[in-house]
Amino acid sequence: MISKAFYQNIYDVAEEHELDKSQVFYAFEQGLIAACKKQLGVQTCRVEFKEEKNEILIYGQYFVLPEGELSFDLDKKYTFIKLSDAKELSPKAKPGELLEIKIEPSEFNYNAARDLKNRFNEVLNQVIKERDYQQLKDLQYEMVTARILEVEEDFYRIEITKDVTTRLPKTEALPDEKLYVGDRIRVYITEVEMRKKGIKVFVSRRHNNLVLKLLEEHIPEIKDGTIEILGIARDPGDRSKVGLRSNNPNVDPIGASVGEGGQRIKEISKFIAGEKIDLFRWSENERELIANSLQPSTVIAVTQVDPKKKSAIAIVPDDQLSLAIGKLGQNVKLAVQASGWNIDIKSESIAASEGIIY
C-alpha cells in the first residue's frame, strides 16, 4: 500500500504525544501484525515500512512442510502449510521454506480492523506510559515545584509536572502549615514506581534532602562543589542543622551560605514554612566537630571521645545547659544526627561533681 496520508498521520501522532516517530511506527507495526494474524489466521506476520516511498508492506508467514511431514521442530512458532496448499498461494512455493504472502490493509475485515486499532492503541499507550515513567524516574531524588490542585482531609492533590499529579500525604507535609488550592510548593520526590494501574510518585516536604536541594539551588558555592554538605538533620517545619565544609580556604562556608544580611538562608527558609536552619562548620577533628554541632551553645570542652563507639561528653557552661540540650532535647538530637556522634551533655558543675576531668 502506498499512502502519503498514512505517513503524515504517523508524524502528527508523534508530534501530538511528544514521541519519536520510530515509537509510533512500532505501535502501528504491532497493530498491523495483529490485524494480519486475524485476517489470515497465521501466527506470524512481517511489516515493512518504506518511508521514502510512502509505502507499507504486510506479509503473512507460512512454513511450507516437506512432503510427508505433519510438523516441524522450529524455534519460532510458524503456521505450517502443506506444499499443495502453499502452491495455491504461490506457485513458486518450495518445501522447507518460509512463505510470505502479501496482504493489503484494504483487505482487512471488520475483526481484523478492530484488532489493528485495539493493538495500536494498546502499544501506543504503553509507549507513552514508559516515556512518562522514564521522565519521572529521572526526577527521583530531585526537588520540584508543585501546585496544589485539591485539599482533602488526609492529603493534598498536587501537580508536579505537566499532566502528572500525585498525592502529598499530610503526614509528609510540614506540621501546622496551611496550604491552599493554587499554592506553589517545593517537594522532594522520594520514589517513582511503575504499577499496573499507572505510575505512582511519592513526594515529601519532610525529607532531609529537601533542605539539601534548596541549599544547592540558592547557594552557588554548594551547587558547584566549593562548599560541601557533610551532615544534615531536621525537625521538619521547626529547625534544621547542617554541617558544611569549604574546599576553598578563601571561602567561608558559613558566611557564604548565610549570605549578606542573612538573605540566602532567609530565602531558603521561606520555602519550608519559616523553618530555622542552623549551619555549623564541619571538622575532621572530632572534638571540634562535636562542639560546632552543638551551636548556638558554647562548648567548654569535649572529653571521653570514643572513636569506636562514636561517643563523647560535651561540657558546657552551667547557664547554657538548657540551650545546648534545646527545647525537648531538639538541639542535641539534631547535633547527634547531623554529626554522627552520640553526645552526652553535662554542665560544668555536674562534670565537677562526677569527677570528669577535661
HULIN-V819332 format. One record per residue. N is the residue number from 1. PHI is phi in whole degrees, 0 to 359 (999 if undefined). Layout:
N,PHI  N,PHI
This chain:
1,999  2,248  3,208  4,292  5,297  6,300  7,295  8,296  9,295  10,301  11,296  12,295  13,296  14,299  15,292  16,299  17,260  18,56  19,245  20,286  21,300  22,297  23,290  24,287  25,302  26,298  27,298  28,289  29,301  30,295  31,294  32,295  33,295  34,298  35,293  36,298  37,299  38,295  39,294  40,262  41,71  42,254  43,264  44,223  45,219  46,229  47,240  48,231  49,259  50,247  51,299  52,295  53,253  54,55  55,243  56,235  57,242  58,233  59,230  60,274  61,245  62,230  63,257  64,278  65,287  66,297  67,305  68,87  69,271  70,257  71,205  72,211  73,274  74,232  75,295  76,260  77,277  78,264  79,273  80,278  81,216  82,288  83,301  84,298  85,289  86,296  87,292  88,289  89,276  90,207  91,303  92,270  93,299  94,233  95,297  96,83  97,256  98,268  99,266  100,249  101,248  102,287  103,222  104,262  105,305  106,295  107,275  108,294  109,278  110,301  111,295  112,293  113,296  114,295  115,296  116,300  117,297  118,296  119,291  120,300  121,296  122,298  123,290  124,299  125,297  126,293  127,297  128,296  129,299  130,292  131,297  132,297  133,298  134,294  135,297  136,287  137,298  138,294  139,268  140,299  141,69  142,237  143,259  144,228  145,268  146,243  147,243  148,286  149,259  150,216  151,242  152,250  153,296  154,249  155,203  156,250  157,274  158,234  159,258  160,256  161,215  162,302  163,68  164,240  165,239  166,205  167,256  168,255  169,300  170,295  171,288  172,253  173,273  174,282  175,301  176,69  177,283  178,254  179,246  180,231  181,305  182,99  183,296  184,250  185,226  186,264  187,228  188,255  189,274  190,273  191,197  192,230  193,237  194,265  195,239  196,302  197,275  198,139  199,271  200,249  201,246  202,255  203,229  204,209  205,249  206,261  207,294  208,305  209,290  210,295  211,295  212,302  213,293  214,294  215,296  216,298  217,292  218,258  219,238  220,304  221,294  222,281  223,300  224,270  225,90  226,297  227,246  228,251  229,264  230,251  231,203  232,209  233,214  234,223  235,246  236,310  237,87  238,242  239,206  240,239  241,229  242,230  243,265  244,237  245,228  246,264  247,266  248,232  249,300  250,270  251,245  252,279  253,297  254,283  255,299  256,296  257,284  258,291  259,84  260,298  261,66  262,73  263,297  264,295  265,290  266,295  267,296  268,295  269,301  270,300  271,285  272,235  273,59  274,80  275,304  276,284  277,236  278,269  279,251  280,226  281,279  282,284  283,215  284,281  285,278  286,303  287,295  288,295  289,300  290,295  291,298  292,296  293,293  294,272  295,304  296,273  297,286  298,279  299,246  300,285  301,200  302,237  303,226  304,50  305,283  306,242  307,299  308,291  309,275  310,53  311,230  312,197  313,247  314,254  315,258  316,234  317,302  318,305  319,282  320,242  321,300  322,294  323,292  324,294  325,285  326,85  327,298  328,57  329,76  330,296  331,296  332,290  333,299  334,293  335,297  336,299  337,292  338,286  339,274  340,84  341,249  342,275  343,248  344,257  345,256  346,224  347,283  348,304  349,293  350,294  351,300  352,294  353,293  354,267  355,72  356,280  357,264  358,213
